[in-house]
Amino acid sequence: MASGFWLLVMVTVANLHILTRAGISKRHLFWVSQFSLLAGVGIVLFGMILVVQPEPWYQTRYLIPLAGMLLGNCLTGNILVLERFYSAVGERYEQFMGDLLLGASLYEALQPFIRNALQAALSPIVATLTTLGVVALPGMMTGQILGGAEPVEAVIYQIMIMLGIASSMVICAVLNIVLSIRIAFDGYGLLNRSVMLSPER
């Protein structure tokens, strides 16, 4: 019970920080972003619990650190994806409207903006994954090795964590964009400008 409550607090604080730093209206997209974070972190956290198999599975000493690692990276990724997507649409609004007027559907007109935003958000974690163990030695793996664990076992757990982080970032980022589009754009494909605020507001 305490673990579930604290997880909800962590997700809510991360969500508020994401919307504030991305310059997005909390009134419009709070629940969309909240659901995206809960879904992305929850699915991956469930998979990790199945792999680690702690006893009992709901123990705070396991759930909170794992959720914290996932949320910390999802926070950065979602700030980037939302900020890049909506700022790009705002700056190139005439191009977007031109595509709509030429017969493109809403998602066809938004496709280049979605692709660029996702690329910007996911590039750091992809770069980390490709150099894991060669250039970068993450803290968990280093700590386990220094604590006396077998290097192979430490590497396996670190790979699991990094794949979980990447998976949760992808799920959260894709859900955040796709679901927010339904609210930020009306039935005619026009952007509701009140969704966008200044980055520090």
N, C-alpha and C positions, 0 to 999 in steps of 0.2 A: 504493500500500500504506500509506504513512504517512498519507495523507489519510483513508483509510477507518478506520484505527485511531484517529486523533484525533477523527473524527466520532463513533465509538462511545463514546469517553471523554466527549465533550461531551454526548451524549444521556443517558448513564448518570448523570453529575453532575446534569443538569437533572432527570432522573427522581427521583433521591433527594431533591432539594430540593423538588420538587412534592409528593411524598408526605409529607415532613416538615412542610411549611408547611400542607398541607391537613388534617393530623391523621389520616392514613390509614396502616394497618399495612403496612409494607414486605413483611413475610412473606406477606401475602395477595395484594397487588396489584402487586408490583414488576414481574412479567413482563407483566401486562396493560398497565400504563402504559408500560413500555419498548417494547412492540410498537406501541402507539398513537403514540408519538413518532416511532419509526423509520418507520412507515407514512406519517404525515402530513407529516413533514419530507422523507422520501425521495421521495415522489411529486412534491411541489411543486419540490424541488431538481432533480429530473430534468427537469421542464418548463422551469425557468429555464435549465438548461444547454443545452437545445435552442434556446432563444431567443437567448441570449448567444453561443453557439457558440465557447467559448474553445479555444485550441490550446496544449497538449492539454487535453481536457475534464476530466481528473482532476487538473489542477494545483492545488496547495494554495492558491495565492494567489486562486483563484476560489471553490473549494468551501467553504473554511473561513469566509470572511466572509459568503457567502450563507447557509450553514447557521447561522451565529451570529445573523444577523438573524431568521431564522425561529424558531430555538429560543428566543431571548430573549423573543419575544412569545408563543410557545406555552407557555412556562413560566408566565407570568402568567395566561394564559387557563385553563390546566389546574388551577392552584391554585384559582382562583375556582370553576370548574365542579364540582370534586370537593368542595371545602369546602362550598359552598352546597347541593349535592345531598344529601350525607350528613347534614349538620347539620339541614337542613329535614326530612328523613325522621325523624331522631331526635326532633326537637322536636314533630312532628305525627304521631307513630307511631299514635296512636289513630285519627286520621282515615284513615290509610293502611290500617290493619287493618279498619276499618269498611267501606271500599270493597271489600276482598277478601272479607269476609264477606257482602257484598251481591251477590257474583257476578262482580265485576270480575276480569279477568286481572291478572297481575303488572304487565305493562307499561301496562295501562289505569289501574291504581291509582297507578303511578309517573309517569304522563304530566305532571301539573301540576308535580311536583318537577323532572322533566327539563327542561320548558319554561322554568321560572323560572331554573334553574341555567345553561342555555345563554344565556338572555337576559342574565343578569348578566355572564357571561364574554365575550360577543361585543359588548355595547353599546359599550365603549370603542373598539374597532377600527372599528365601523360609524360612530361619531361622527367619528373621524379621517378616514375615507374620504369622508364627505359634505362635509367642510370642507377637503379637501386642495387646497392651492394658493391658497385664499382666506383662511383663518384660519391654518392651519398650513403652514409651509414646512419639510418634513423635511430632515434633515441631508445625505442623499445628494444631493438635488436642489440644495440650496444650495451644497454643496461643488463639484459639477460646474459650476455657473454661475460661481462665483468662480474656478474653475480654467480658464475659457475655453471651456467647452463651449456649444454652442447651447442656448438655453432650451427649445426644443421637444424636442430629444433628451434633455435632462435630465428633462423632465416625463414622457416616454415610459418611461424607465427607472424613474423613481420610481413611476409607476402600476403597472408590472410588479411591483416589489418589494412595494407595498402590497397588491395583489391576491393575490400569493403568500403574504404573511403572513396575510391573512384566510382564504385557502383552507386553509392548513396548520393554523390555529387551529380552524377548523370540523371538519376531518377528525380531528385529535387529540382534541378535546373530545367529539365524538360517539362515536368509538371507545372512549375511556376510560370513558364512562358506560355504554354498551351492553354492553361486554365485562365491566366490573367488576360489573354487576348479576348476571351468571351465577355469580359467585363469592361476592358479598356476601349473596345471598339463596338460601335453600334451596329444595327442591322444593315446599314448602308456602307459599312467599312470605314466610317469616320472615327478618328481618334478623339476620345474624351480628354481634352487637355488638362482637366482638373486632376487627372491621375498622376501627373508629373509635377513634382515640387522641386525646390532647390535642394542640392545634395546634403546640406547641413540642417535642413528644417526638420 
